[in-house]
Amino acid sequence: MNKASAKIVSPNSSIQPVTAVRNLLNHLTIGKLDCVDLVQKYGSPLWIIDEETVHQSIQSCLAGLSQYPNSQLIYAGKAFLCTAICKLLQNYNIGLDVVSYGELFTAQTADFAPDKIYFHGNNKSPAEINLALDYGCVNFIVDNESELSTIIDLAKTKNIKANLMLRVTPDIETQTHEYIKTGHKSSKFGLSVNQIINLANKIAALDLNFLGLHVHLGSQSTKLKPYLDSVSVIAHLAKVLKLQYGLNTNQVNLGGGVGIKYNDNDNPIPLYKWSKSLALELKTQFELQALPKPKLILEPGRAIIGTAGVTIYTIGHNKVLDNGIEYISIDGGLADNPRPAMYQAKYTAELANRINAANKTVTIVGKYCESGDVLIKDINLEAKTGDLLVVYGTGAYNYTMSSNYNRTPRPACILVKDGKAEPIIKAETYHDLISHDNIPNWLE
């Protein structure tokens, strides 16, 4: 990126993908492709990922990290992961954060470099740990003392030195939903500063590669100060580990969780500002502690993929209740996007096949047998059966949290770029739904 001539774009500060425009037919286009045509070809509902938005999000983070040359951007795979996304990340030399056997297996299938994989999770099983050890130099983010012992014991049987970072719970609150806070003292994730200090002698005596410290405050965070406060906690802890136990903090992973703009009320930290601010703060805090500057790692997920994704639905029936509430039904909902039901998440939507001047308030509901299957309450929209509804900001935690509730196949997910489209996850079929069913002999 030529910083002298190019404006640094942070797509997480916008609701729409960067390529979203209307064509002469008044149809929404993404990646230079008409969404009406895409639905006709790939079906509805349909997840669409805009590669250009992913590209600009990554470039924005890297531009901020240019303030700190010894740095690595990694992607939090839990936001959305498949083999094509792994390949896309490798094209940018981006690392990967995984939290399960399935995510690690996906990375392995895509030939992802093991030394750029960081393995999270508070309850890694022996099978998961063995897969990571056998795959290569996968980096473990250790959550608890029991896990530490398991990793060391399994590594010894293979004559391997495990690569380890310790996850610090810094007791810092963020302004986000209670279910997605992870940095406060009651979090199920990580070790407190005191617990890490109590483990330091054990770690120093073990035959392992102690890499450093990790911290993650939560998800959909929109304030910078908690991030900066966490840097200070990490730097002070690194000083104690060095002076009292001889442990060098060579890497610091400051996590991710930076938010995106789902609607006009959201004001997320621009990716460039976020990454640059953390880079400068880490440099400052380690200089204050008279410590060598460690490698800086950041691991955004939602902020890389969230804005890049949209979901297209087809409008079905509508009805008006006696109290005046009007429900507009779509052909998806809870099974492909559980976030409104789980977190009361709010989204922005409009018609993809036409824009109209709406003058009435409706509620968009899904097709599933749950009263909580409400996608958007109180939206100004005039829609009729057959219209296409586009919901923005669905690239993160939609496919990965989706289900087959009511025996519904998951939709296709396509990647679009410069007039090209290709499925990166094929639509499930009804035969897929029953492919693992089995009827016991005594029922025949």
Sequence and secondary structure as in RCSB ss.txt:
>XXXX:A:sequence
MNKASAKIVSPNSSIQPVTAVRNLLNHLTIGKLDCVDLVQKYGSPLWIIDEETVHQSIQSCLAGLSQYPNSQLIY
AGKAFLCTAICKLLQNYNIGLDVVSYGELFTAQTADFAPDKIYFHGNNKSPAEINLALDYGCVNFIVDNESELST
IIDLAKTKNIKANLMLRVTPDIETQTHEYIKTGHKSSKFGLSVNQIINLANKIAALDLNFLGLHVHLGSQSTKLK
PYLDSVSVIAHLAKVLKLQYGLNTNQVNLGGGVGIKYNDNDNPIPLYKWSKSLALELKTQFELQALPKPKLILEP
GRAIIGTAGVTIYTIGHNKVLDNGIEYISIDGGLADNPRPAMYQAKYTAELANRINAANKTVTIVGKYCESGDVL
IKDINLEAKTGDLLVVYGTGAYNYTMSSNYNRTPRPACILVKDGKAEPIIKAETYHDLISHDNIPNWLE
>XXXX:A:secstr
  TTTS    GGGSSS TT EE TTS EEETTEEHHHHHHHH SSEEEEEHHHHHHHHHHHHHHHTTSSSEEEEE
EGGGS  HHHHHHHHHTT EEEE SHHHHHHHHHTT  GGGEEE  SS  HHHHHHHHHHSS EEEE SHHHHHH
HHHHHHHTT   EEEEEEE     SS GGGB SSTT SSSEEHHHHHHHHHHHHHSSSEEEEEEE  BSSB  SH
HHHHHHHHHHHHHHHHHHHH     EEE    B    STT     HHHHHHHHHHHHHHHHHHTT    EEEE  
SHHHHTTTEEEEEEEEEEEE TTS EEEEES  TTT  HHHHH     EEESS      SEEEEE SSS TT EE
EEEEE    TT EEEEES SSSSSTT   TTT    EEEEEETTEEEEEE    HHHHHTT    GGG 
